[in-house]
Amino acid sequence: RRVGGGEGGSHSIGYDISTASAVRTVPSAHAFAPLANSEAAVAASWLPLSPHSLLVGTSFRWLRLFDARARDEQLACHAHQKAVYGVVFDSFDPHRLLTFSDASDTPTGLVKGWDLRRLAHGSPLFTLSAADATSSGR
């Protein structure tokens, strides 16, 4: 993670995932391993079955899968019409996940369900909006 530093510049902080703690702070003008273009990473989640793989939701509407060891993109999927604000894996099935974005036609959110094994196809398992819940009387 990078944090701003005023006059001292920015610092990069490395994390140990197994202990969930910072392991080093290094003054840096650049990230340790830049993985994406200039698009912002808005949401991220480590893959439950692959601790070196990170699924990132971007401000440019994409889901991007990165392998931290290879330091390159493994897969990209155009997930929403607006930025992907949330990426959450199902605690019962490590292949299923949900993403959240603003809906393009309403001010409410939009949730999509995905199967990680079919993410390359770009088709969600389902799409839900607040309008869907309202129209069904829930």
Backbone as CSV, one residue per row, in Angstrom:
resi,resn,N_x,N_y,N_z,CA_x,CA_y,CA_z,C_x,C_y,C_z
1,ARG,0.847,-1.156,0.000,0.000,0.000,0.000,0.889,1.212,0.000
2,ARG,0.449,2.285,-0.646,1.224,3.519,-0.648,0.498,4.552,0.178
3,VAL,1.247,5.299,0.927,0.662,6.365,1.733,1.384,7.659,1.433
4,GLY,0.637,8.760,1.442,1.230,10.063,1.174,2.119,10.495,2.317
5,GLY,3.029,11.391,2.015,3.962,11.772,3.043,4.313,13.236,3.062
6,GLY,3.486,14.121,2.516,3.780,15.545,2.581,5.146,15.856,2.009
7,GLU,5.998,16.557,2.799,7.324,16.933,2.326,8.240,15.728,2.138
8,GLY,8.003,14.681,2.906,8.871,13.516,2.844,8.563,12.588,1.691
9,GLY,7.591,12.898,0.870,7.217,12.032,-0.237,6.304,10.914,0.220
10,SER,6.147,9.909,-0.609,5.278,8.789,-0.260,6.120,7.627,0.241
11,HIS,5.462,6.688,0.902,6.114,5.489,1.411,5.326,4.286,0.948
12,SER,6.001,3.194,0.683,5.350,1.937,0.366,5.448,1.048,1.587
13,ILE,4.343,0.373,1.905,4.303,-0.505,3.068,4.055,-1.919,2.585
14,GLY,4.921,-2.854,2.936,4.729,-4.254,2.599,3.958,-4.943,3.710
15,TYR,3.050,-5.858,3.366,2.239,-6.564,4.349,2.510,-8.052,4.312
16,ASP,2.500,-8.667,5.480,2.564,-10.113,5.607,1.117,-10.584,5.725
17,ILE,0.612,-11.266,4.711,-0.792,-11.659,4.678,-1.129,-12.614,5.810
18,SER,-0.238,-13.517,6.150,-0.536,-14.525,7.176,-0.700,-13.912,8.559
19,THR,-0.017,-12.803,8.840,-0.153,-12.173,10.158,-0.947,-10.884,10.085
20,ALA,-1.295,-10.445,8.897,-2.057,-9.210,8.674,-1.373,-8.027,9.333
21,SER,-0.078,-7.923,9.162,0.637,-6.796,9.752,1.675,-6.259,8.767
22,ALA,2.033,-4.986,8.974,3.054,-4.369,8.136,4.411,-4.957,8.481
23,VAL,5.210,-5.251,7.465,6.519,-5.835,7.708,7.660,-4.876,7.374
24,ARG,7.387,-3.859,6.577,8.430,-2.880,6.281,7.801,-1.618,5.692
25,THR,8.460,-0.528,5.898,8.074,0.744,5.307,9.284,1.279,4.571
26,VAL,9.105,1.572,3.295,10.220,2.002,2.465,9.846,3.304,1.782
27,PRO,10.637,4.374,1.966,10.356,5.597,1.198,10.470,5.285,-0.292
28,SER,9.488,5.714,-1.050,9.492,5.365,-2.461,8.619,6.314,-3.247
29,ALA,9.034,6.596,-4.444,8.208,7.376,-5.359,7.381,6.459,-6.239
30,HIS,7.686,5.146,-6.198,6.998,4.181,-7.038,6.588,2.972,-6.210
31,ALA,5.589,2.248,-6.671,5.163,1.017,-6.010,6.222,-0.069,-6.210
32,PHE,6.208,-1.083,-5.343,7.137,-2.201,-5.486,6.963,-2.892,-6.832
33,ALA,5.701,-3.163,-7.186,5.415,-3.881,-8.426,4.173,-3.287,-9.063
34,PRO,4.321,-2.294,-9.927,3.136,-1.760,-10.603,2.515,-2.848,-11.471
35,LEU,1.228,-3.092,-11.275,0.586,-4.196,-11.973,-0.379,-3.752,-13.061
36,ALA,-0.867,-2.530,-12.985,-1.890,-2.115,-13.943,-1.485,-0.808,-14.607
37,ASN,-2.271,-0.427,-15.582,-2.058,0.851,-16.245,-2.337,1.971,-15.252
38,SER,-2.695,3.103,-15.716,-2.940,4.242,-14.837,-4.323,4.206,-14.188
39,GLU,-5.097,3.171,-14.409,-6.420,3.095,-13.800,-6.303,2.815,-12.301
40,ALA,-7.222,3.372,-11.538,-7.201,3.209,-10.088,-7.773,1.854,-9.681
41,ALA,-7.128,1.233,-8.722,-7.659,0.011,-8.111,-8.617,0.462,-7.013
42,VAL,-9.906,0.214,-7.195,-10.923,0.692,-6.270,-11.293,-0.382,-5.252
43,ALA,-11.239,-1.633,-5.634,-11.556,-2.750,-4.740,-10.607,-3.897,-5.054
44,ALA,-10.308,-4.699,-4.042,-9.406,-5.830,-4.272,-9.701,-6.935,-3.267
45,SER,-9.462,-8.164,-3.695,-9.632,-9.314,-2.818,-8.674,-10.413,-3.266
46,TRP,-7.984,-11.034,-2.293,-7.116,-12.161,-2.593,-7.977,-13.370,-2.901
47,LEU,-7.587,-14.187,-3.864,-8.335,-15.395,-4.185,-8.187,-16.396,-3.045
48,PRO,-9.297,-16.966,-2.576,-9.240,-17.904,-1.443,-8.363,-19.125,-1.705
49,LEU,-8.342,-19.635,-2.930,-7.575,-20.842,-3.234,-6.189,-20.563,-3.814
50,SER,-5.846,-19.293,-3.972,-4.558,-18.935,-4.557,-4.031,-17.677,-3.870
51,PRO,-3.268,-17.831,-2.800,-2.842,-16.675,-2.007,-1.931,-15.684,-2.732
52,HIS,-1.454,-16.022,-3.917,-0.616,-15.104,-4.683,-1.415,-14.356,-5.747
53,SER,-2.711,-14.655,-5.844,-3.541,-14.044,-6.878,-4.483,-13.015,-6.279
54,LEU,-4.522,-11.859,-6.905,-5.323,-10.738,-6.433,-6.317,-10.343,-7.522
55,LEU,-7.596,-10.283,-7.156,-8.634,-9.832,-8.078,-8.933,-8.373,-7.753
56,VAL,-8.792,-7.508,-8.747,-8.903,-6.068,-8.544,-10.062,-5.514,-9.354
57,GLY,-10.903,-4.722,-8.704,-11.952,-3.968,-9.384,-11.408,-2.573,-9.649
58,THR,-11.538,-2.091,-10.880,-10.912,-0.818,-11.252,-11.930,0.293,-11.491
59,SER,-11.413,1.501,-11.523,-12.259,2.662,-11.801,-12.697,2.696,-13.264
60,PHE,-12.050,1.909,-14.105,-12.409,1.844,-15.523,-13.340,0.677,-15.848
61,ARG,-14.050,0.138,-14.830,-15.105,-0.880,-15.007,-14.594,-2.305,-15.171
62,TRP,-13.354,-2.572,-14.935,-12.784,-3.885,-15.181,-12.537,-4.657,-13.897
63,LEU,-12.604,-5.977,-14.017,-12.062,-6.885,-13.021,-10.766,-7.395,-13.622
64,ARG,-9.680,-7.275,-12.873,-8.382,-7.722,-13.375,-7.774,-8.681,-12.361
65,LEU,-7.309,-9.822,-12.852,-6.690,-10.831,-12.006,-5.177,-10.757,-12.193
66,PHE,-4.457,-10.595,-11.067,-3.001,-10.498,-11.092,-2.399,-11.610,-10.253
67,ASP,-1.263,-12.117,-10.718,-0.457,-13.050,-9.937,0.739,-12.248,-9.440
68,ALA,0.847,-12.090,-8.115,1.912,-11.260,-7.543,3.295,-11.814,-7.841
69,ARG,3.415,-13.113,-8.056,4.723,-13.700,-8.379,5.146,-13.352,-9.798
70,ALA,4.207,-13.408,-10.730,4.516,-13.130,-12.134,4.508,-11.634,-12.423
71,ARG,3.826,-10.868,-11.558,3.733,-9.416,-11.695,3.131,-8.990,-13.030
72,ASP,2.159,-9.759,-13.485,1.451,-9.361,-14.691,-0.006,-9.788,-14.590
73,GLU,-0.793,-9.245,-15.492,-2.223,-9.532,-15.511,-2.466,-10.917,-16.077
74,GLN,-3.300,-11.689,-15.385,-3.629,-13.047,-15.819,-4.947,-13.085,-16.596
75,LEU,-5.849,-12.149,-16.267,-7.180,-12.171,-16.861,-7.807,-10.796,-16.694
76,ALA,-8.639,-10.397,-17.634,-9.380,-9.140,-17.529,-10.803,-9.371,-18.002
77,CYS,-11.734,-8.747,-17.303,-13.156,-8.904,-17.634,-13.842,-7.554,-17.473
78,HIS,-14.543,-7.101,-18.527,-15.330,-5.877,-18.426,-16.550,-6.206,-17.578
79,ALA,-16.563,-5.752,-16.319,-17.544,-6.227,-15.349,-18.780,-5.347,-15.201
80,HIS,-18.639,-4.042,-15.292,-19.743,-3.111,-15.048,-19.665,-1.940,-16.014
81,GLN,-20.705,-1.109,-15.999,-20.721,0.099,-16.826,-20.039,1.270,-16.121
82,LYS,-19.844,1.143,-14.809,-19.127,2.154,-14.019,-18.077,1.442,-13.176
83,ALA,-17.371,2.176,-12.343,-16.281,1.611,-11.533,-16.759,0.440,-10.681
84,VAL,-15.889,-0.531,-10.484,-16.174,-1.696,-9.639,-15.749,-1.331,-8.219
85,TYR,-16.726,-1.079,-7.338,-16.449,-0.596,-5.986,-16.299,-1.702,-4.948
86,GLY,-16.635,-2.922,-5.285,-16.530,-4.001,-4.317,-16.269,-5.337,-4.983
87,VAL,-15.405,-6.151,-4.357,-15.102,-7.513,-4.803,-15.070,-8.376,-3.542
88,VAL,-16.028,-9.313,-3.436,-16.124,-10.140,-2.232,-16.341,-11.594,-2.639
89,PHE,-15.511,-12.486,-2.091,-15.667,-13.915,-2.372,-16.652,-14.549,-1.404
90,ASP,-17.365,-15.551,-1.894,-18.311,-16.329,-1.105,-17.527,-17.170,-0.099
91,SER,-17.908,-17.116,1.169,-17.175,-17.874,2.184,-17.480,-19.372,2.126
92,PHE,-18.516,-19.772,1.367,-18.864,-21.186,1.250,-18.375,-21.820,-0.050
93,ASP,-18.165,-21.010,-1.075,-17.691,-21.508,-2.366,-16.615,-20.556,-2.882
94,PRO,-15.343,-20.958,-2.846,-14.259,-20.050,-3.226,-14.229,-19.666,-4.703
95,HIS,-15.089,-20.253,-5.519,-15.156,-19.895,-6.935,-16.196,-18.817,-7.218
96,ARG,-17.072,-18.563,-6.256,-18.124,-17.558,-6.457,-17.734,-16.238,-5.812
97,LEU,-18.115,-15.137,-6.471,-17.855,-13.820,-5.922,-18.930,-12.841,-6.343
98,LEU,-18.996,-11.743,-5.614,-19.911,-10.652,-5.921,-19.106,-9.403,-6.214
99,THR,-19.622,-8.583,-7.126,-19.045,-7.265,-7.379,-20.146,-6.232,-7.215
100,PHE,-19.754,-5.002,-6.885,-20.701,-3.913,-6.692,-20.262,-2.709,-7.503
101,SER,-21.247,-2.037,-8.090,-20.986,-0.828,-8.861,-22.215,0.058,-8.797
102,ASP,-22.062,1.310,-9.193,-23.220,2.169,-9.383,-23.931,1.709,-10.647
103,ALA,-25.249,1.754,-10.630,-26.002,1.418,-11.837,-25.972,2.618,-12.776
104,SER,-25.914,2.375,-14.057,-25.817,3.473,-15.013,-27.130,4.233,-15.177
105,ASP,-28.252,3.583,-14.876,-29.544,4.238,-15.100,-30.250,4.675,-13.816
106,THR,-29.723,4.354,-12.654,-30.334,4.750,-11.387,-29.245,5.156,-10.407
107,PRO,-29.602,5.918,-9.363,-28.591,6.310,-8.374,-28.263,5.193,-7.383
108,THR,-28.961,4.078,-7.471,-28.714,2.970,-6.548,-27.650,2.041,-7.097
109,GLY,-27.228,1.108,-6.297,-26.154,0.201,-6.691,-26.608,-0.970,-7.538
110,LEU,-25.624,-1.674,-8.039,-25.841,-2.846,-8.870,-24.879,-3.927,-8.389
111,VAL,-25.395,-5.127,-8.132,-24.588,-6.249,-7.673,-24.612,-7.329,-8.752
112,LYS,-23.439,-7.895,-9.031,-23.355,-9.002,-9.987,-22.676,-10.185,-9.302
113,GLY,-23.197,-11.374,-9.588,-22.608,-12.603,-9.085,-21.820,-13.274,-10.199
114,TRP,-20.636,-13.786,-9.854,-19.736,-14.365,-10.851,-19.232,-15.719,-10.390
115,ASP,-18.858,-16.550,-11.355,-18.118,-17.779,-11.090,-16.719,-17.525,-11.634
116,LEU,-15.726,-17.594,-10.773,-14.357,-17.284,-11.158,-13.879,-18.141,-12.332
117,ARG,-14.364,-19.364,-12.408,-13.945,-20.267,-13.493,-14.479,-19.825,-14.847
118,ARG,-15.531,-18.985,-14.847,-16.136,-18.511,-16.098,-15.949,-17.008,-16.299
119,LEU,-15.084,-16.412,-15.513,-14.888,-14.964,-15.576,-14.377,-14.503,-16.936
120,ALA,-13.594,-15.313,-17.586,-13.060,-14.954,-18.908,-14.166,-14.755,-19.940
121,HIS,-15.321,-15.387,-19.734,-16.450,-15.245,-20.664,-17.137,-13.892,-20.509
122,GLY,-16.950,-13.244,-19.355,-17.529,-11.917,-19.140,-19.013,-11.894,-18.867
123,SER,-19.610,-13.048,-18.568,-21.044,-13.105,-18.298,-21.286,-13.436,-16.830
124,PRO,-21.944,-12.524,-16.093,-22.221,-12.821,-14.687,-23.284,-13.909,-14.552
125,LEU,-23.289,-14.571,-13.400,-24.332,-15.563,-13.120,-25.679,-14.875,-12.930
126,PHE,-25.643,-13.689,-12.311,-26.866,-12.912,-12.099,-26.506,-11.451,-11.869
127,THR,-27.519,-10.595,-12.023,-27.386,-9.156,-11.775,-28.575,-8.714,-10.937
128,LEU,-28.312,-7.973,-9.869,-29.370,-7.468,-8.993,-29.216,-5.961,-8.815
129,SER,-30.348,-5.282,-8.774,-30.340,-3.839,-8.473,-31.393,-3.563,-7.414
130,ALA,-31.352,-2.393,-6.831,-32.355,-2.012,-5.849,-33.743,-1.990,-6.500
131,ALA,-33.806,-1.637,-7.775,-35.093,-1.622,-8.480,-35.671,-3.047,-8.559
132,ASP,-34.805,-4.052,-8.730,-35.275,-5.443,-8.763,-35.913,-5.825,-7.436
133,ALA,-35.287,-5.455,-6.332,-35.805,-5.785,-5.017,-37.117,-5.056,-4.742
134,THR,-37.230,-3.798,-5.176,-38.440,-3.018,-4.967,-39.604,-3.584,-5.772
135,SER,-39.336,-3.955,-7.028,-40.414,-4.467,-7.878,-40.898,-5.841,-7.434
136,SER,-40.067,-6.589,-6.724,-40.501,-7.910,-6.275,-41.174,-7.858,-4.906
137,GLY,-41.282,-6.645,-4.327,-41.987,-6.479,-3.058,-41.153,-6.838,-1.844
138,ARG,-39.854,-6.874,-1.952,-38.986,-7.223,-0.814,-38.455,-6.018,-0.112
